[in-house]
Amino acid sequence: MAILDVAQRGAVTHLTMNAPERLNALSDEMLEALQERLDTIAADRGTRVITLSGAGKAFCAGHDLRQMTAKRQAEDGGAADFRDLFDRCSALMARIQSMPQPVIAQVHGIATAAGCQLVATCDMAVAAEGTRFGVNGVNIGLFCSTPMVALSRNIPRKQAFEMLTTGEFIEATRARELGLVNRVVPAEMLEAETAALADHVAGKLGTVVKIGKEAFYNQIQMPLADAYRYTGDVMVQNMMRDDTAEGIDAFLEKRDPNWDQ
């Protein structure tokens, strides 16, 4: 049984973390499978959107604590192995945001610790009613410092700090209010709603969505004046494209654009 299932539906690639017995924990094997698959999809011009879900009763329960405990048997107490683990996890999170295609999380059950980080890292997220989100490491003496990076860039800082220091869960509706997820739907509609959002985005001009995603993450880290200078340059380059000219002409002429995507 593959630890990561891959399904293609038109221009959308759907990835399913398939380790339900471990609540789709980000084990060494899961991290490797996700990294390798995303690297492959990044070069696939036929994929315009990626959706990510978890098999079984949960989206993702974070790092594999049994594997982490085993690493402590090393001579250095596991320090080198832990550094490698967190480096690989951080590289995966960075890869998601450097992908040319938008990545949409399809979330159900629970998303905890690095699983919550994964939701926060994806470009968009759709959650089933009743889904719970948490960065609960503090409850076992391990502060969720790396999940904090993504979480604190998604939701207001006081709410993020409360989640991190109390270890308490928030419900899907609260996650939407805070900005951690885009949409909350009944569980039976989760797959269809995520697919509809993916299809809608996939229907846009893929090359321009790629430009926009890269610019989004670049500018958000810049001071305001630098961000405007940078995005102004991006828009100039965008305006010089033939497919942009076609899109504008089509809008003015009230017709569908003739794009070769």
Rosetta blueprint (number, residue, H / E / L):
1 M L
2 A L
3 I L
4 L E
5 D E
6 V E
7 A E
8 Q E
9 R E
10 G L
11 A L
12 V E
13 T E
14 H E
15 L E
16 T E
17 M E
18 N L
19 A L
20 P H
21 E H
22 R H
23 L L
24 N L
25 A L
26 L E
27 S L
28 D H
29 E H
30 M H
31 L H
32 E H
33 A H
34 L H
35 Q H
36 E H
37 R H
38 L H
39 D H
40 T H
41 I H
42 A H
43 A L
44 D L
45 R L
46 G L
47 T L
48 R L
49 V E
50 I E
51 T E
52 L E
53 S E
54 G E
55 A L
56 G L
57 K L
58 A L
59 F L
60 C E
61 A L
62 G L
63 H E
64 D L
65 L H
66 R H
67 Q H
68 M H
69 T H
70 A H
71 K H
72 R L
73 Q L
74 A L
75 E L
76 D L
77 G L
78 G L
79 A H
80 A H
81 D H
82 F H
83 R H
84 D H
85 L H
86 F H
87 D H
88 R H
89 C H
90 S H
91 A H
92 L H
93 M H
94 A H
95 R H
96 I H
97 Q H
98 S H
99 M L
100 P L
101 Q L
102 P L
103 V E
104 I E
105 A E
106 Q E
107 V E
108 H L
109 G L
110 I E
111 A E
112 T E
113 A L
114 A H
115 G H
116 C H
117 Q H
118 L H
119 V H
120 A H
121 T H
122 C L
123 D L
124 M E
125 A E
126 V E
127 A E
128 A E
129 E L
130 G L
131 T L
132 R E
133 F E
134 G E
135 V L
136 N L
137 G H
138 V H
139 N H
140 I H
141 G L
142 L L
143 F L
144 C L
145 S H
146 T H
147 P H
148 M H
149 V H
150 A H
151 L H
152 S L
153 R L
154 N L
155 I L
156 P L
157 R H
158 K H
159 Q H
160 A H
161 F H
162 E H
163 M H
164 L H
165 T H
166 T H
167 G L
168 E L
169 F L
170 I E
171 E E
172 A H
173 T H
174 R H
175 A H
176 R H
177 E H
178 L H
179 G L
180 L L
181 V L
182 N L
183 R E
184 V E
185 V E
186 P L
187 A H
188 E H
189 M H
190 L H
191 E H
192 A H
193 E H
194 T H
195 A H
196 A H
197 L H
198 A H
199 D H
200 H H
201 V H
202 A H
203 G L
204 K L
205 L L
206 G H
207 T H
208 V H
209 V H
210 K H
211 I H
212 G H
213 K H
214 E H
215 A H
216 F H
217 Y H
218 N H
219 Q H
220 I L
221 Q L
222 M L
223 P L
224 L H
225 A H
226 D H
227 A H
228 Y H
229 R H
230 Y H
231 T H
232 G H
233 D H
234 V H
235 M H
236 V H
237 Q H
238 N H
239 M H
240 M L
241 R L
242 D H
243 D H
244 T H
245 A H
246 E H
247 G H
248 I H
249 D H
250 A H
251 F H
252 L H
253 E L
254 K L
255 R L
256 D L
257 P L
258 N L
259 W L
260 D L
261 Q L
